[in-house]
Amino acid sequence: MQCVLAVDGGNTKTIAHVASLDGTILGAGRGGCGDIYNAGAGTDWQDSAAAAVANIEYAVQSALQAAQVKASDLVTGVFSMAGACRRSLSSSLFATGGYDHRKSSHYFA
């Protein structure tokens, strides 16, 4: 089944939705702070960016599970991420070609 993914990563929470191509919401997931500059690192994550990525991944995985689809069913995704317009993030992601979802457990294309 072909689906789309939408993720809103904010300072208080991250919301992910998986929808069919006609727009029907099939599943939703929720995670913690998705802002790489403000997510609490705590004891589980080495820094704020790692904590944010884990929160985003959790929300996406939860949405996929709720929708009963696999990541390979996704045809596209849209992301609205707090802090993503900062020059330092843009430089680090795009200078290296961003995340490759085929080589990573993260779903950034």
C-alpha positions as MATLAB code, in Angstrom:
seq = 'MQCVLAVDGGNTKTIAHVASLDGTILGAGRGGCGDIYNAGAGTDWQDSAAAAVANIEYAVQSALQAAQVKASDLVTGVFSMAGACRRSLSSSLFATGGYDHRKSSHYFA';
ca = [
       0.000    0.000    0.000;
       1.430    3.386   -0.940;
       1.372    5.979    1.834;
       2.739    9.381    2.761;
       4.339   10.553    5.991;
       3.967   13.947    7.644;
       6.052   14.935   10.669;
       5.818   18.062   12.811;
       8.787   18.198   15.178;
       8.406   20.968   17.704;
       9.847   22.071   21.017;
       7.288   20.255   23.157;
       6.384   17.249   21.041;
       6.723   15.539   17.690;
       3.638   14.359   15.812;
       3.789   11.939   12.874;
       0.920   10.907   10.622;
       0.783    8.237    7.950;
      -1.927    8.736    5.335;
      -3.139    6.957    2.247;
      -2.752    8.736   -1.074;
      -6.346    9.964   -0.843;
      -5.525   11.725    2.449;
      -7.116    9.284    4.876;
      -5.122    9.201    8.116;
      -4.102    5.599    8.741;
      -1.964    6.042   11.832;
      -0.492    8.605   14.186;
       2.474    8.665   16.519;
       3.744   11.050   19.160;
       7.234   11.603   20.530;
       9.128   14.137   22.587;
      10.893   17.324   21.533;
      12.016   17.295   17.889;
      14.182   20.423   18.072;
      17.850   19.395   17.782;
      18.894   22.424   19.804;
      16.482   21.998   22.709;
      15.759   18.293   23.235;
      17.008   17.154   26.615;
      20.002   14.863   26.267;
      19.658   13.293   29.718;
      21.453   10.019   30.337;
      20.216    8.149   27.263;
      21.532   10.455   24.538;
      24.935   12.060   24.067;
      23.527   15.424   23.024;
      20.393   17.338   22.156;
      20.504   16.395   18.463;
      20.661   12.664   19.248;
      17.724   13.018   21.657;
      15.666   14.886   19.038;
      16.369   12.302   16.338;
      15.353    9.506   18.737;
      12.102   11.344   19.530;
      11.351   11.854   15.839;
      12.134    8.236   15.022;
       9.874    7.064   17.854;
       6.966    9.166   16.539;
       7.488    7.880   12.994;
       7.779    4.244   14.096;
       4.631    4.621   16.213;
       2.699    6.077   13.266;
       3.888    3.304   10.950;
       2.895    0.666   13.499;
      -0.529    2.251   14.065;
      -1.084    2.365   10.290;
       0.121   -1.241    9.964;
       2.500   -0.318    7.141;
       6.255   -0.516    6.598;
       8.652    2.322    5.864;
       9.060    0.888    2.363;
       5.356    1.665    1.750;
       6.084    5.399    2.032;
       6.293    7.215   -1.297;
       7.134   10.614    0.174;
       7.310   12.557    3.385;
       7.067   16.127    4.559;
       8.791   17.478    7.643;
       8.262   20.669    9.614;
      11.099   20.717   12.122;
      11.790   23.283   14.835;
      15.299   24.675   14.429;
      15.725   23.261   10.911;
      16.074   26.651    9.245;
      19.202   27.485   11.212;
      22.238   27.894    9.016;
      24.362   25.445   11.017;
      21.828   22.631   10.568;
      21.333   23.354    6.885;
      25.080   23.405    6.313;
      25.730   20.153    8.145;
      22.847   18.234    6.553;
      23.071   19.449    3.000;
      26.854   19.583    2.719;
      26.891   15.848    3.409;
      23.879   15.070    1.251;
      21.494   14.858    4.202;
      20.335   11.572    5.642;
      20.057    8.605    3.317;
      17.110    6.497    4.499;
      18.585    3.448    2.760;
      21.689    3.605    4.977;
      20.133    4.777    8.223;
      17.368    3.864   10.588;
      16.149    7.486   10.344;
      13.549    8.484    7.799;
      14.909   11.736    6.449;
      15.204   11.770    2.676;
];
